[in-house]
Amino acid sequence: MMAQRSAHILVVDDEKNILNTIGICLQTIGAEVTLCFKPQDVIHLLQNISFDVAFVDLKMTPMDGFEVLKEIKRYSPVTTVVIMTAHGSIDSAITALKDGAYDYLQKPFDFEELKLFTQKVLEHHWLAQEVHELRGQVARYQGKGEIITRNRIMLEQLDLAARVADSTIAVLIEGESGTGKELFAHVLHQKSGRADKPFVKVNCAAIPEQLLESELFGHVRGSFTGALKDREGRFEMADGGTIFLDEIGELSPSIQSKLLRVLQSKDFERIGENVTRKVDVRVISATNRNLDEAIKENTFREDLFFRLNAIRLKLPPLRERPDDVSLLLQHFLQKFSSAQGTSKELTLDADRALQMYQWPGNVRELENVVERAILLAGNSLIGIHHLPEEIRNAHGSQVLSLEEVERTHIKSVLQIAQDYDEAARILGIDRKTLLNKRKKYNL
């Protein structure tokens, strides 16, 4: 039942028969159990052993459950505490919840009830521990102002970006919408010698073709209807710095031709003017289209592609980065809840649903979902009913074959492991078996 990891559980009760019975039951689910008959010995145990969960009887002498709870919270605040109580002490158990206990278990209870209850407590504990660790990781990323990821492929792309940042070489960033292309462009700019110069963004898909040339290169008064005064273009604005051309695959053939000239000769003319202007601009471009296919279809110039594609960064979609979902969830939970002066948590069902969803809209979709859920949840935990219908439906219909589960898990491990030997160790198989499965699943 506890296949994920082993748990160390402390049981404190001054009734030896109950103590031993609980110990036997918990051992049957694979837990390592420490039994404490004298509540006054708890402090010594806490100073020498790290416990995941503690079951503490409420009525004991010479220390009662409230006192033991206080000592556990003092010496081991990460330990999840459950209070055991008889029917007549329910009110006292509820008071213990206010003092930091996670839940209470009413005596008498049978083996099956205790095992199921313990599984629920452990699931909560593991999730709380993961959240704590993820928050630490998120804080370190935020402190450095870096892109939040622990995915091997993303880290490799970040490393490549860092190595070419302090140069004038053109960079093409490929990836689906919402994968972080603009963030990578900012990283390239901030890590370059141009960081104190302008960073100018142009969304090539958002500006009508008839206006885009003017937007990029500027115009002089009277050069066309509506040109009431001289206007400098984005390339002039970015002089000395960086220009980021987003959705570069949407450029018309005529604009592609003019852009190619700027990349080749570093000069241009404003619309309606014969004066050639020189610029020193580092060009970073991005696309969610397959430019190789666009070249074959004669919708994108091959010579322009080669100019833009001196360095090529490929960002994987979020569905191929399952190891990043937890990290990003915690980042956005902190970001949006802190703005409201609160601290938000997910229920187990909500967390599972978010982890299993395929995220067709990538990180941008995840960010929007978290912001929405925080608003809907108000002062309560974020439950599955606070999530969009498409995520709830996907969670309810997610039935995978054993091979699909294995393939997904191996792919996830390969993305975070440094090499095949490390991946094999994580998976608990030998290297040859891993390579065979990699070939079988075309990973």
C-alpha positions as CSV (number, residue, x, y, z in Angstrom):
1,M,0.0,0.0,0.0
2,M,2.9,2.3,0.6
3,A,4.8,1.8,-2.6
4,Q,6.0,5.4,-3.0
5,R,8.2,5.6,0.1
6,S,8.6,4.3,3.7
7,A,7.2,6.2,6.6
8,H,8.5,6.5,10.1
9,I,5.5,6.7,12.6
10,L,5.6,7.5,16.3
11,V,2.8,6.1,18.5
12,V,2.4,7.5,22.0
13,D,-0.1,5.8,24.4
14,D,0.2,4.8,28.1
15,E,-1.9,1.7,27.5
16,K,0.5,-1.0,26.4
17,N,-2.1,-3.3,24.8
18,I,-3.4,-0.5,22.5
19,L,0.1,0.7,21.8
20,N,1.3,-2.8,20.7
21,T,-1.9,-3.4,18.6
22,I,-1.4,-0.1,16.7
23,G,2.2,-0.9,16.2
24,I,1.4,-4.3,14.6
25,C,-1.2,-2.8,12.4
26,L,1.0,0.0,11.1
27,Q,3.9,-2.4,10.4
28,T,1.6,-4.4,8.1
29,I,1.4,-1.4,5.7
30,G,5.2,-1.1,5.6
31,A,5.7,1.6,8.1
32,E,8.7,1.8,10.5
33,V,7.1,2.2,13.9
34,T,8.4,3.6,17.2
35,L,6.2,2.9,20.2
36,C,6.4,5.2,23.3
37,F,4.7,4.0,26.5
38,K,5.9,6.9,28.6
39,P,4.9,10.3,27.2
40,Q,7.7,12.0,29.1
41,D,10.2,10.1,26.8
42,V,8.8,11.8,23.7
43,I,11.3,14.8,23.9
44,H,14.3,12.5,23.9
45,L,12.9,10.6,20.9
46,L,12.2,13.8,18.9
47,Q,15.8,15.0,19.5
48,N,17.2,11.8,17.9
49,I,14.7,10.6,15.3
50,S,12.8,12.2,12.5
51,F,9.1,11.2,12.3
52,D,6.7,11.6,9.5
53,V,3.5,11.1,11.5
54,A,2.8,10.8,15.2
55,F,-0.3,9.2,16.8
56,V,-0.8,10.7,20.2
57,D,-3.4,9.6,22.8
58,L,-5.2,12.5,24.4
59,K,-5.6,11.1,28.0
60,M,-2.3,10.2,29.5
61,T,-0.2,10.8,32.5
62,P,2.1,12.4,33.6
63,M,1.9,14.4,30.3
64,D,-1.4,14.5,28.4
65,G,-1.8,14.7,24.6
66,F,-1.9,18.5,24.5
67,E,1.5,18.7,26.2
68,V,3.0,16.0,23.9
69,L,1.5,17.9,20.8
70,K,3.2,21.1,22.0
71,E,6.6,19.3,22.3
72,I,6.3,17.7,18.9
73,K,5.5,21.1,17.3
74,R,8.5,22.5,19.1
75,Y,11.1,19.9,18.2
76,S,9.7,18.5,14.9
77,P,7.2,21.0,13.3
78,V,7.2,19.0,10.1
79,T,5.7,15.9,11.8
80,T,2.0,15.4,11.1
81,V,0.2,14.8,14.4
82,V,-3.0,12.8,14.9
83,I,-4.8,12.8,18.2
84,M,-6.4,9.6,19.4
85,T,-9.4,10.1,21.7
86,A,-12.4,8.3,23.2
87,H,-16.0,9.4,22.3
88,G,-16.4,11.5,25.4
89,S,-13.4,13.7,24.5
90,I,-14.3,14.8,21.0
91,D,-14.5,18.5,22.1
92,S,-10.9,18.3,23.4
93,A,-9.7,16.6,20.2
94,I,-11.2,19.5,18.2
95,T,-9.3,21.9,20.5
96,A,-6.1,20.0,19.6
97,L,-6.8,20.6,15.9
98,K,-6.7,24.3,16.6
99,D,-3.3,23.8,18.4
100,G,-1.8,22.2,15.3
101,A,-2.9,18.6,15.1
102,Y,-3.9,17.5,11.6
103,D,-6.8,15.2,12.6
104,Y,-8.2,13.0,15.3
105,L,-9.0,9.3,15.4
106,Q,-11.8,8.1,17.7
107,K,-11.4,5.0,19.8
108,P,-12.2,2.2,19.4
109,F,-11.1,1.5,15.8
110,D,-10.4,-1.7,13.9
111,F,-7.4,-2.7,11.8
112,E,-8.9,-1.8,8.4
113,E,-10.1,1.6,9.6
114,L,-6.6,2.4,11.0
115,K,-4.9,1.4,7.8
116,L,-7.1,3.4,5.6
117,F,-7.0,6.4,8.0
118,T,-3.1,6.2,8.1
119,Q,-2.9,6.2,4.3
120,K,-5.0,9.4,4.2
121,V,-2.8,11.0,6.8
122,L,0.4,10.0,4.9
123,E,-0.9,11.3,1.6
124,H,-1.5,14.6,3.3
125,H,2.0,14.5,4.9
126,W,3.8,13.7,1.6
127,L,1.9,16.5,-0.2
128,A,2.7,19.0,2.6
129,Q,6.4,18.0,2.5
130,E,6.5,18.3,-1.3
131,V,4.8,21.7,-1.1
132,H,7.4,22.8,1.5
133,E,10.3,21.7,-0.7
134,L,8.8,23.2,-3.8
135,R,8.3,26.5,-2.1
136,G,11.9,26.5,-1.2
137,Q,12.9,25.8,-4.8
138,V,10.5,28.5,-6.1
139,A,12.0,31.0,-3.7
140,R,15.5,30.3,-4.9
141,Y,14.4,30.7,-8.5
142,Q,12.5,33.9,-7.8
143,G,15.5,35.3,-5.9
144,K,17.7,34.8,-8.9
145,G,15.0,36.1,-11.3
146,E,15.3,32.9,-13.3
147,I,12.9,30.8,-15.3
148,I,11.3,28.3,-13.0
149,T,12.1,24.8,-14.2
150,R,13.8,21.6,-13.2
151,N,13.2,19.8,-16.5
152,R,16.4,18.5,-18.1
153,I,15.6,19.8,-21.6
154,M,14.6,23.2,-20.4
155,L,17.8,23.5,-18.3
156,E,19.9,22.5,-21.3
157,Q,18.2,25.3,-23.4
158,L,18.7,27.8,-20.5
159,D,22.4,26.8,-20.4
160,L,22.7,27.3,-24.2
161,A,21.0,30.7,-23.9
162,A,23.4,31.8,-21.1
163,R,26.4,30.8,-23.2
164,V,25.4,32.9,-26.2
165,A,23.7,35.7,-24.3
166,D,26.7,38.1,-24.3
167,S,27.1,38.2,-28.1
168,T,25.4,39.7,-31.1
169,I,24.4,36.3,-32.7
170,A,20.8,36.0,-33.8
171,V,18.7,33.6,-31.8
172,L,15.5,31.8,-32.9
173,I,13.2,30.5,-30.2
174,E,10.7,27.8,-31.1
175,G,7.8,26.5,-29.1
176,E,4.1,26.4,-28.7
177,S,2.2,29.4,-27.4
178,G,2.6,29.7,-23.6
179,T,5.9,27.8,-23.3
180,G,8.0,30.8,-22.3
181,K,9.6,32.1,-25.4
182,E,9.4,35.8,-24.3
183,L,10.9,34.9,-20.9
184,F,13.9,33.3,-22.7
185,A,14.3,36.4,-24.8
186,H,14.4,38.5,-21.6
187,V,17.1,36.1,-20.2
188,L,19.2,36.5,-23.3
189,H,18.9,40.3,-23.0
190,Q,19.5,40.5,-19.3
191,K,22.6,38.3,-19.4
192,S,24.2,40.3,-22.2
193,G,26.2,43.5,-22.2
194,R,23.1,45.2,-23.6
195,A,21.1,44.7,-20.4
196,D,21.0,48.5,-19.7
197,K,19.9,49.3,-23.2
198,P,16.3,49.0,-24.6
199,F,14.5,45.6,-25.0
200,V,11.9,46.2,-27.7
201,K,9.2,43.7,-28.4
202,V,7.2,43.4,-31.6
203,N,4.3,40.9,-32.0
204,C,4.4,40.4,-35.8
205,A,1.0,38.6,-35.8
206,A,-0.8,41.4,-33.9
207,I,0.0,44.3,-36.3
208,P,-1.7,44.6,-39.7
209,E,0.6,44.0,-42.6
210,Q,0.1,47.5,-44.0
211,L,1.2,49.0,-40.7
212,L,4.0,46.6,-39.7
213,E,6.6,48.1,-42.0
214,S,6.1,51.5,-40.4
215,E,6.1,49.9,-37.0
216,L,9.5,48.3,-37.6
217,F,11.3,51.0,-39.6
218,G,9.3,54.2,-39.1
219,H,8.0,56.8,-41.5
220,V,8.2,60.5,-42.4
221,R,5.4,62.9,-42.4
222,G,3.1,62.6,-45.5
223,S,4.6,59.3,-46.7
224,F,1.1,57.8,-46.6
225,T,-2.5,58.7,-45.5
226,G,-2.5,59.3,-41.8
227,A,1.3,59.9,-41.5
228,L,0.9,63.3,-39.8
229,K,4.4,63.5,-38.4
230,D,7.8,61.7,-38.5
231,R,7.9,58.5,-36.5
232,E,10.8,56.3,-35.5
233,G,10.4,52.6,-35.8
234,R,11.1,49.8,-33.4
235,F,14.6,49.1,-34.8
236,E,15.6,52.7,-34.0
237,M,14.1,52.4,-30.5
238,A,16.1,49.3,-29.9
239,D,19.4,50.8,-31.1
240,G,22.2,49.5,-28.9
241,G,19.9,47.0,-27.3
242,T,17.7,44.0,-28.3
243,I,14.7,43.7,-30.5
244,F,12.4,40.7,-30.0
245,L,10.4,39.7,-33.0
246,D,7.6,37.4,-31.8
247,E,5.6,35.2,-34.2
248,I,8.2,35.8,-36.9
249,G,6.5,33.1,-39.1
250,E,3.6,35.5,-39.7
251,L,5.6,38.0,-41.7
252,S,4.6,38.8,-45.3
253,P,7.1,38.2,-48.1
254,S,7.7,41.9,-48.6
255,I,8.5,42.5,-44.9
256,Q,10.7,39.4,-44.9
257,S,12.7,41.0,-47.7
258,K,13.2,44.3,-45.8
259,L,14.0,42.5,-42.6
260,L,16.7,40.4,-44.4
261,R,18.4,43.6,-45.5
262,V,18.5,44.9,-41.9
263,L,20.1,41.7,-40.7
264,Q,22.7,41.7,-43.6
265,S,23.7,45.4,-43.7
266,K,22.5,46.8,-40.4
267,D,20.8,49.7,-42.1
268,F,17.3,50.7,-43.4
269,E,15.2,53.7,-44.5
270,R,12.1,55.0,-43.0
271,I,9.0,54.9,-45.3
272,G,9.0,57.9,-47.6
273,E,12.6,58.8,-46.9
274,N,15.9,58.2,-48.8
275,V,18.2,58.6,-45.8
276,T,19.9,55.4,-44.9
277,R,20.1,54.9,-41.1
278,K,22.5,52.6,-39.3
279,V,21.5,50.6,-36.2
280,D,23.3,48.3,-33.8
281,V,20.6,45.8,-32.7
282,R,20.7,42.3,-31.5
283,V,17.8,40.3,-33.0
284,I,15.9,37.6,-31.2
285,S,12.9,36.0,-32.9
286,A,10.3,33.5,-31.9
287,T,7.7,31.3,-33.5
288,N,5.1,28.7,-32.7
289,R,5.1,27.6,-36.4
290,N,7.3,25.0,-38.0
291,L,9.5,27.2,-40.2
292,D,11.1,24.2,-41.9
293,E,7.7,23.4,-43.3
294,A,7.0,27.0,-44.1
295,I,10.2,27.1,-46.2
296,K,9.0,24.0,-48.1
297,E,5.7,25.7,-48.7
298,N,7.5,28.8,-50.0
299,T,5.8,31.0,-47.3
300,F,9.1,31.8,-45.5
301,R,12.4,32.8,-47.1
302,E,15.2,30.3,-46.6
303,D,17.9,33.0,-46.5
304,L,16.1,34.9,-43.8
305,F,15.6,31.7,-41.8
306,F,19.4,31.1,-41.9
307,R,20.0,34.6,-40.7
308,L,17.6,34.3,-37.8
309,N,18.6,30.7,-37.0
310,A,22.3,31.1,-36.0
311,I,21.3,29.7,-32.6
312,R,18.1,27.7,-32.2
313,L,16.3,27.1,-28.9
314,K,13.5,24.6,-28.8
315,L,11.1,24.8,-25.8
316,P,9.1,21.7,-25.0
317,P,5.4,22.0,-24.2
318,L,4.3,21.6,-20.6
319,R,2.8,18.2,-21.3
320,E,6.3,16.9,-21.9
321,R,7.6,18.5,-18.7
322,P,5.5,16.8,-16.0
323,D,8.3,17.4,-13.5
324,D,7.7,21.2,-13.8
325,V,3.9,21.2,-13.1
326,S,4.3,21.0,-9.3
327,L,7.0,23.7,-9.3
328,L,4.9,26.0,-11.4
329,L,1.8,25.4,-9.4
330,Q,3.5,26.5,-6.2
331,H,5.0,29.5,-7.9
332,F,1.6,30.7,-9.1
333,L,-0.2,29.8,-5.9
334,Q,2.3,32.0,-4.0
335,K,2.1,34.8,-6.6
336,F,-1.6,35.2,-6.7
337,S,-2.4,34.3,-3.1
338,S,0.2,36.7,-1.7
339,A,-1.4,39.5,-3.8
340,Q,-4.6,38.8,-1.7
341,G,-2.7,38.6,1.6
342,T,-3.5,34.9,1.9
343,S,-1.7,31.5,1.6
344,K,-3.6,29.0,-0.6
345,E,-3.4,25.2,-0.5
346,L,-4.8,22.5,-2.9
347,T,-6.8,19.5,-1.8
348,L,-5.4,16.1,-2.9
349,D,-8.0,15.7,-5.6
350,A,-7.3,19.1,-7.0
351,D,-3.6,18.5,-7.0
352,R,-4.0,15.1,-8.7
353,A,-6.3,16.6,-11.4
354,L,-3.8,19.4,-12.1
355,Q,-0.9,17.0,-12.3
356,M,-2.8,14.7,-14.8
357,Y,-4.0,17.4,-17.1
358,Q,-2.2,17.7,-20.5
359,W,-2.1,21.6,-20.5
360,P,-2.6,22.3,-24.2
361,G,-2.2,26.1,-23.4
362,N,1.1,25.4,-21.6
363,V,2.4,27.5,-18.7
364,R,0.1,30.4,-19.6
365,E,-3.0,28.2,-19.2
366,L,-1.7,26.9,-15.9
367,E,-1.2,30.4,-14.6
368,N,-4.7,31.4,-15.6
369,V,-6.2,28.3,-14.0
370,V,-4.5,29.0,-10.7
371,E,-5.5,32.7,-10.6
372,R,-9.1,31.7,-11.3
373,A,-9.2,29.0,-8.7
374,I,-7.8,31.3,-6.0
375,L,-10.6,33.8,-6.7
376,L,-13.3,31.1,-6.7
377,A,-12.0,29.4,-3.5
378,G,-12.2,32.5,-1.4
379,N,-11.0,31.6,2.1
380,S,-11.2,27.8,1.6
381,L,-8.9,25.2,0.2
382,I,-8.8,25.0,-3.6
383,G,-10.8,21.9,-4.4
384,I,-11.5,20.1,-7.7
385,H,-14.8,22.0,-8.0
386,H,-12.9,25.2,-8.3
387,L,-11.1,24.0,-11.5
388,P,-12.4,24.5,-15.0
389,E,-14.7,21.8,-16.5
390,E,-12.1,20.6,-19.0
391,I,-9.7,19.7,-16.2
392,R,-12.4,18.0,-14.1
393,N,-13.6,16.0,-17.1
394,A,-10.0,15.0,-18.0
395,H,-9.4,13.9,-14.4
396,G,-12.6,11.8,-14.3
397,S,-11.9,10.0,-17.6
398,Q,-8.2,9.4,-17.2
399,V,-7.8,5.7,-17.5
400,L,-4.4,4.6,-18.8
401,S,-3.1,1.2,-19.7
402,L,-0.2,-0.2,-17.7
403,E,2.2,0.4,-20.7
404,E,1.0,4.1,-21.0
405,V,1.7,4.6,-17.3
406,E,5.1,3.1,-17.6
407,R,6.0,5.1,-20.7
408,T,4.9,8.3,-19.1
409,H,6.9,7.6,-15.9
410,I,10.1,6.6,-17.7
411,K,9.9,9.7,-19.9
412,S,9.5,11.9,-16.9
413,V,12.5,10.3,-15.2
414,L,14.6,10.6,-18.3
415,Q,13.9,14.4,-18.4
416,I,15.2,15.0,-14.8
417,A,18.0,12.5,-14.7
418,Q,21.6,13.5,-15.6
419,D,22.3,10.3,-17.5
420,Y,20.9,6.8,-18.2
421,D,22.7,5.4,-15.1
422,E,21.0,7.8,-12.8
423,A,17.6,7.2,-14.5
424,A,18.0,3.5,-14.1
425,R,18.8,3.9,-10.3
426,I,15.7,6.1,-9.9
427,L,13.5,3.6,-11.7
428,G,15.0,0.6,-9.8
429,I,16.0,-1.2,-13.0
430,D,19.4,-1.9,-14.6
431,R,20.7,0.2,-17.5
432,K,20.2,-2.4,-20.1
433,T,16.5,-2.8,-19.2
434,L,16.1,1.0,-19.3
435,L,17.6,1.2,-22.8
436,N,15.4,-1.6,-24.0
437,K,12.3,0.1,-22.6
438,R,13.4,3.4,-24.1
439,K,13.7,1.7,-27.5
440,K,10.3,0.0,-27.0
441,Y,8.5,3.2,-26.2
442,N,10.5,5.3,-28.7
443,L,11.7,7.8,-26.1
